[in-house]
């Protein structure tokens, strides 16, 4: 009887371990939505980089003007 209980506990534990670790498959709509979100984030990052570069150029121009006076 103990062996049967141990086997049942072992099977239950293994079934929980294997079924809870599976990665859910995404539907095509979810994949598209994720791709669009990622693209939006990339565009925002690129926009921030361009803005920073423009500010750096502006600062360098102002410094050059001050140095030339």
C-alpha positions in Angstrom: 0.0 0.0 0.0 2.9 2.4 0.8 4.4 1.7 -2.6 1.2 2.6 -4.3 1.0 5.8 -2.4 4.6 6.7 -3.2 4.1 5.9 -6.9 0.9 8.1 -7.0 2.8 11.0 -5.3 5.7 10.6 -7.7 3.5 10.6 -10.8 1.5 13.6 -9.5 4.7 15.5 -8.8 6.2 14.7 -12.2 3.0 15.6 -14.0 2.8 19.0 -12.2 6.5 19.7 -13.0 6.2 19.0 -16.7 2.9 20.6 -17.4 3.6 23.9 -15.5 6.9 24.6 -17.3 5.5 24.6 -20.8 5.7 27.8 -22.7 2.3 28.8 -24.2 2.1 29.0 -27.9 1.1 32.4 -29.2 -1.6 33.0 -31.8 -0.7 34.8 -35.0 -2.5 37.9 -33.7 -0.5 37.9 -30.5 2.8 37.6 -32.5 1.8 40.5 -34.8 0.8 42.6 -31.8 4.2 41.8 -30.1 6.1 42.7 -33.3 4.3 46.0 -33.6 5.0 46.8 -29.9 8.7 46.0 -30.4 8.8 48.2 -33.5 7.2 51.1 -31.7 9.8 50.8 -28.9 12.6 50.7 -31.5 11.3 53.8 -33.2 11.0 55.6 -29.9 14.6 54.7 -29.0 15.8 55.9 -32.4 13.9 59.1 -32.0 15.5 59.7 -28.6 18.9 59.1 -30.1 18.3 61.6 -32.9 17.1 64.2 -30.4 20.2 63.7 -28.3 22.4 64.0 -31.3 20.7 67.2 -32.4 21.1 68.7 -28.9 24.8 67.7 -28.9 25.3 69.4 -32.3 23.5 72.5 -31.0 25.7 72.7 -28.0 28.9 72.3 -30.1 27.7 75.1 -32.4 27.1 77.4 -29.5 30.5 76.6 -28.0 32.1 77.3 -31.4 30.3 80.7 -31.6 31.6 81.6 -28.1 35.1 80.5 -28.9 35.2 82.6 -32.1 34.2 85.8 -30.2 
